[in-house]
Amino acid sequence: MFVTLWEFEVKPGCEELFRRAYGPQGEWAGLFRRDARFFGTRLLAEVGAEGIYVTMDWWESREAYDEFQKNWAAEYARIDKACEELTVRETKIGDF
């Protein structure tokens, strides 16, 4: 199993839109579900820190994730660009 973690600081007033885009039923997870080797997304809100979220995306393997990134690069870039306006910062925590 492979997990990738990202941390986001969401712009004030954009929290609901962010949760809809990045949550388990959101646009990102919808894209990821096009690959059968994607197992799911979890969206966590940091306790005591307004507007800080972490996403956890589970994949079958690092290779599956890398292949997905290559095969769906254009759609990934489109969604990423559309979601840019929702955040102040986006930081990759790491791959595990």
Backbone as a chain_set.jsonl record, in Angstrom:
{"seq": "MFVTLWEFEVKPGCEELFRRAYGPQGEWAGLFRRDARFFGTRLLAEVGAEGIYVTMDWWESREAYDEFQKNWAAEYARIDKACEELTVRETKIGDF", "coords": {"N": [[0.841, -1.186, 0.0], [0.401, 2.286, -0.658], [0.605, 5.607, 0.435], [-0.135, 9.007, 0.033], [0.426, 12.21, 1.397], [-0.874, 15.455, 1.899], [-0.761, 18.858, 2.975], [-2.901, 21.616, 3.505], [-3.508, 25.091, 3.599], [-6.349, 26.777, 3.887], [-8.058, 29.419, 2.26], [-9.754, 31.95, 4.086], [-13.26, 31.705, 4.246], [-13.463, 29.968, 2.121], [-13.698, 27.39, 2.915], [-15.886, 25.505, 2.777], [-16.174, 25.058, -0.013], [-13.635, 24.025, -0.477], [-13.704, 21.646, 1.081], [-15.667, 20.265, -0.336], [-14.377, 19.863, -2.797], [-12.039, 18.43, -2.121], [-12.74, 16.364, -0.432], [-13.844, 12.924, 0.326], [-15.861, 12.394, -1.561], [-15.395, 14.239, -3.442], [-14.191, 16.266, -6.252], [-11.473, 15.657, -6.733], [-11.178, 13.016, -5.684], [-13.005, 11.782, -7.344], [-11.688, 11.912, -9.799], [-9.423, 10.339, -9.169], [-10.663, 7.869, -8.721], [-11.004, 6.847, -11.214], [-9.04, 5.099, -11.68], [-8.554, 1.792, -10.918], [-6.77, 1.041, -8.998], [-6.708, 2.857, -7.015], [-7.548, 3.433, -3.685], [-8.873, 5.126, -1.868], [-9.742, 8.306, -0.275], [-9.058, 10.473, 2.429], [-10.063, 13.266, 4.263], [-8.829, 15.471, 6.55], [-9.366, 17.795, 9.175], [-7.398, 20.048, 10.917], [-7.339, 20.072, 14.4], [-8.043, 22.85, 16.362], [-6.743, 24.611, 14.691], [-7.681, 26.789, 12.572], [-8.754, 26.396, 9.252], [-6.754, 24.644, 8.357], [-5.96, 21.736, 6.681], [-5.539, 18.225, 5.972], [-4.898, 15.937, 3.413], [-5.251, 12.482, 2.702], [-4.351, 10.057, 0.545], [-4.918, 6.854, -0.674], [-3.264, 4.296, -2.39], [-2.693, 1.402, -4.441], [0.022, 0.923, -4.914], [3.242, 2.558, -5.171], [3.994, 2.612, -7.819], [1.51, 2.391, -9.12], [0.364, 4.855, -8.433], [2.217, 6.629, -9.639], [1.9, 5.918, -12.341], [-0.776, 6.597, -12.71], [-0.547, 9.393, -12.376], [0.898, 10.039, -14.67], [-0.813, 9.137, -16.762], [-3.129, 10.655, -16.42], [-2.409, 13.325, -16.45], [-3.163, 15.805, -17.709], [-5.866, 16.229, -16.922], [-5.521, 16.232, -14.164], [-3.918, 18.524, -13.864], [-5.763, 20.449, -14.713], [-7.794, 20.362, -12.718], [-6.237, 20.982, -10.492], [-5.441, 23.608, -11.103], [-7.947, 24.885, -11.081], [-8.58, 24.643, -8.387], [-6.693, 26.149, -7.095], [-7.358, 28.749, -6.253], [-8.611, 28.38, -3.856], [-6.869, 28.032, -1.78], [-4.233, 29.174, 0.464], [-1.797, 28.086, 0.807], [-0.096, 25.08, -0.151], [1.273, 22.078, 0.753], [3.34, 19.35, 0.27], [3.415, 16.675, 2.383], [4.488, 14.123, 2.398], [5.317, 10.851, 1.016], [4.257, 7.611, 1.713]], "CA": [[0.0, 0.0, 0.0], [1.104, 3.555, -0.784], [-0.211, 6.747, 0.876], [0.456, 10.326, -0.156], [-0.169, 13.184, 2.321], [-0.722, 16.88, 1.578], [-1.352, 19.803, 3.918], [-3.416, 22.814, 2.862], [-4.06, 26.212, 4.359], [-7.477, 27.21, 3.075], [-8.414, 30.831, 2.385], [-10.984, 32.19, 4.852], [-14.469, 31.767, 3.429], [-13.424, 28.944, 1.072], [-13.638, 26.078, 3.551], [-16.904, 24.592, 2.269], [-15.78, 24.685, -1.377], [-12.46, 23.168, -0.36], [-14.14, 20.327, 1.556], [-16.378, 19.604, -1.435], [-13.417, 19.471, -3.845], [-10.979, 17.537, -1.631], [-13.282, 15.289, 0.399], [-13.949, 11.587, -0.27], [-16.793, 12.399, -2.689], [-15.085, 15.436, -4.21], [-13.678, 16.2, -7.619], [-10.199, 14.944, -6.766], [-11.416, 11.583, -5.499], [-13.671, 11.32, -8.563], [-10.631, 11.675, -10.789], [-8.608, 9.205, -8.73], [-11.443, 6.628, -8.842], [-10.913, 6.33, -12.591], [-8.026, 4.052, -11.637], [-8.982, 0.752, -9.982], [-5.752, 0.839, -7.97], [-6.935, 3.883, -5.997], [-8.351, 2.834, -2.618], [-9.703, 6.084, -1.153], [-9.245, 9.597, 0.217], [-9.568, 10.964, 3.709], [-9.795, 14.682, 4.482], [-8.785, 15.756, 7.985], [-9.225, 19.197, 9.579], [-6.566, 20.119, 12.122], [-8.042, 20.549, 15.59], [-7.463, 24.045, 16.948], [-6.062, 25.441, 13.684], [-8.679, 27.148, 11.563], [-8.369, 26.419, 7.843], [-5.662, 23.721, 8.028], [-6.471, 20.418, 6.326], [-4.598, 17.234, 5.431], [-5.495, 14.873, 2.616], [-4.552, 11.195, 2.678], [-4.823, 9.294, -0.603], [-4.387, 5.49, -0.645], [-3.086, 3.633, -3.677], [-2.172, 0.038, -4.379], [1.487, 0.957, -4.883], [3.869, 3.776, -5.708], [3.948, 2.488, -9.273], [0.144, 2.706, -9.54], [0.223, 6.302, -8.288], [3.032, 7.272, -10.68], [1.264, 5.662, -13.628], [-1.964, 7.446, -12.735], [-0.091, 10.772, -12.593], [1.295, 10.155, -16.072], [-1.96, 8.93, -17.647], [-4.175, 11.657, -16.199], [-1.709, 14.585, -16.173], [-3.912, 16.984, -18.172], [-7.034, 16.411, -16.049], [-4.962, 16.581, -12.851], [-3.503, 19.936, -13.943], [-6.969, 21.275, -14.823], [-8.42, 20.448, -11.391], [-5.287, 21.692, -9.629], [-5.54, 25.035, -11.432], [-9.256, 25.354, -10.624], [-8.615, 24.661, -6.921], [-5.663, 27.063, -6.579], [-7.956, 29.929, -5.622], [-9.175, 28.02, -2.56], [-5.841, 27.862, -0.757], [-3.124, 30.095, 0.662], [-0.59, 27.28, 0.612], [-0.244, 23.634, -0.338], [2.581, 21.495, 1.059], [3.373, 17.889, 0.29], [4.019, 16.163, 3.612], [5.333, 13.015, 1.998], [4.773, 9.606, 0.475], [4.526, 6.553, 2.678]], "C": [[0.879, 1.241, 0.0], [0.141, 4.669, -0.39], [0.56, 8.025, 0.598], [-0.313, 11.337, 0.695], [0.15, 14.608, 1.878], [-1.373, 17.707, 2.676], [-1.738, 21.067, 3.157], [-3.806, 23.846, 3.903], [-5.107, 26.841, 3.462], [-7.776, 28.687, 3.335], [-9.702, 30.962, 3.201], [-12.179, 32.353, 3.907], [-14.539, 30.71, 2.336], [-13.496, 27.523, 1.624], [-14.65, 25.082, 2.973], [-16.57, 24.138, 0.844], [-14.581, 23.751, -1.366], [-12.867, 21.754, 0.057], [-14.876, 19.562, 0.457], [-15.418, 19.112, -2.516], [-12.471, 18.376, -3.387], [-11.475, 16.376, -0.774], [-13.433, 13.981, -0.367], [-14.906, 11.486, -1.453], [-16.524, 13.568, -3.631], [-14.501, 15.174, -5.589], [-12.361, 15.445, -7.717], [-10.409, 13.445, -6.659], [-12.122, 10.999, -6.716], [-12.668, 11.042, -9.671], [-9.834, 10.434, -10.415], [-9.341, 7.871, -8.918], [-11.469, 6.086, -10.267], [-9.869, 5.22, -12.697], [-8.42, 3.049, -10.552], [-7.979, 0.525, -8.859], [-5.772, 1.935, -6.903], [-7.9, 3.311, -4.966], [-9.193, 3.837, -1.832], [-8.955, 7.317, -0.689], [-9.852, 9.873, 1.579], [-9.139, 12.427, 3.822], [-9.909, 14.947, 5.969], [-8.627, 17.253, 8.211], [-8.433, 19.229, 10.876], [-7.345, 20.742, 13.272], [-7.306, 21.771, 16.136], [-6.718, 24.943, 15.973], [-7.036, 25.678, 12.529], [-8.084, 27.121, 10.154], [-7.22, 25.505, 7.458], [-6.251, 22.319, 7.835], [-5.334, 19.537, 5.827], [-5.41, 16.24, 4.604], [-4.6, 13.647, 2.666], [-5.165, 10.398, 1.529], [-4.123, 7.943, -0.623], [-4.395, 4.89, -2.036], [-2.541, 2.236, -3.453], [-0.656, 0.02, -4.206], [1.983, 2.299, -5.396], [3.786, 3.772, -7.228], [2.559, 2.839, -9.812], [-0.09, 4.218, -9.5], [0.983, 7.035, -9.39], [2.411, 7.103, -12.059], [0.0, 6.506, -13.785], [-1.574, 8.889, -13.052], [0.264, 11.004, -14.068], [0.075, 10.097, -16.995], [-3.015, 10.033, -17.561], [-3.59, 13.052, -15.943], [-2.527, 15.819, -16.563], [-5.11, 17.265, -17.265], [-6.604, 16.819, -14.641], [-4.598, 18.067, -12.826], [-4.717, 20.862, -14.008], [-7.628, 21.459, -13.456], [-7.521, 21.23, -10.435], [-5.382, 23.195, -9.85], [-6.862, 25.614, -10.911], [-9.317, 25.49, -9.101], [-7.592, 25.607, -6.298], [-6.244, 28.221, -5.796], [-8.525, 29.647, -4.237], [-8.149, 28.03, -1.431], [-4.81, 28.986, -0.731], [-1.822, 29.366, 0.378], [-0.952, 25.811, 0.546], [1.139, 23.034, -0.16], [2.479, 19.977, 1.037], [4.099, 17.45, 1.558], [4.948, 15.011, 3.282], [4.555, 11.845, 1.455], [5.197, 8.479, 1.401], [4.037, 5.211, 2.153]], "O": [[1.963, 1.248, 0.583], [-1.01, 4.68, -0.827], [1.752, 8.122, 0.889], [-1.544, 11.33, 0.718], [1.286, 14.926, 1.529], [-2.397, 17.32, 3.238], [-1.006, 21.53, 2.283], [-4.362, 23.517, 4.951], [-4.787, 27.376, 2.4], [-7.751, 29.147, 4.477], [-10.633, 30.176, 3.025], [-12.101, 33.056, 2.899], [-15.575, 30.568, 1.687], [-13.367, 26.558, 0.87], [-14.298, 23.933, 2.709], [-16.676, 22.951, 0.535], [-14.515, 22.802, -2.147], [-12.425, 20.776, -0.546], [-14.723, 18.347, 0.335], [-15.634, 18.045, -3.09], [-12.129, 17.487, -4.167], [-10.692, 15.491, -0.429], [-13.179, 13.931, -1.57], [-14.771, 10.576, -2.272], [-17.33, 13.854, -4.516], [-14.343, 14.033, -6.023], [-12.144, 14.685, -8.66], [-9.872, 12.684, -7.464], [-11.873, 9.852, -7.086], [-12.787, 10.053, -10.395], [-9.597, 9.571, -11.26], [-8.716, 6.86, -9.238], [-11.92, 4.962, -10.488], [-9.825, 4.492, -13.689], [-8.599, 3.426, -9.393], [-8.307, -0.123, -7.865], [-4.944, 1.933, -5.993], [-8.946, 2.768, -5.323], [-10.154, 3.43, -1.179], [-7.725, 7.375, -0.704], [-11.01, 9.547, 1.842], [-8.0, 12.778, 3.515], [-10.945, 14.687, 6.581], [-7.846, 17.909, 7.521], [-8.761, 18.517, 11.825], [-7.937, 21.812, 13.126], [-6.093, 21.732, 16.345], [-6.12, 25.937, 16.385], [-7.174, 24.847, 11.631], [-7.051, 27.737, 9.892], [-6.744, 25.579, 6.326], [-6.943, 21.793, 8.706], [-4.316, 20.02, 5.331], [-6.463, 15.766, 5.03], [-3.373, 13.745, 2.671], [-6.36, 10.101, 1.541], [-2.894, 7.874, -0.593], [-5.386, 4.961, -2.762], [-1.992, 1.933, -2.393], [-0.116, -0.79, -3.453], [1.227, 3.073, -5.982], [3.539, 4.807, -7.848], [2.441, 3.506, -10.84], [-0.672, 4.787, -10.424], [0.45, 7.959, -10.004], [2.398, 8.041, -12.857], [-0.261, 7.059, -14.853], [-2.197, 9.533, -13.896], [-0.045, 12.054, -14.629], [-0.055, 10.915, -17.906], [-3.712, 10.305, -18.539], [-4.226, 13.872, -15.28], [-2.571, 16.786, -15.803], [-5.343, 18.412, -16.883], [-7.249, 17.653, -14.006], [-4.931, 18.779, -11.878], [-4.7, 21.943, -13.421], [-7.979, 22.576, -13.077], [-8.007, 22.051, -9.656], [-5.401, 23.967, -8.891], [-6.882, 26.716, -10.362], [-10.024, 26.354, -8.583], [-7.627, 25.839, -5.09], [-5.681, 28.631, -4.781], [-8.885, 30.578, -3.517], [-8.518, 28.037, -0.256], [-4.546, 29.648, -1.735], [-0.884, 29.918, -0.197], [-1.956, 25.362, 1.098], [2.081, 23.434, -0.844], [1.629, 19.393, 1.709], [5.255, 17.811, 1.778], [6.056, 14.922, 3.811], [3.324, 11.836, 1.43], [6.352, 8.404, 1.819], [4.178, 4.194, 2.831]]}, "num_chains": 1, "name": "protein.A"}
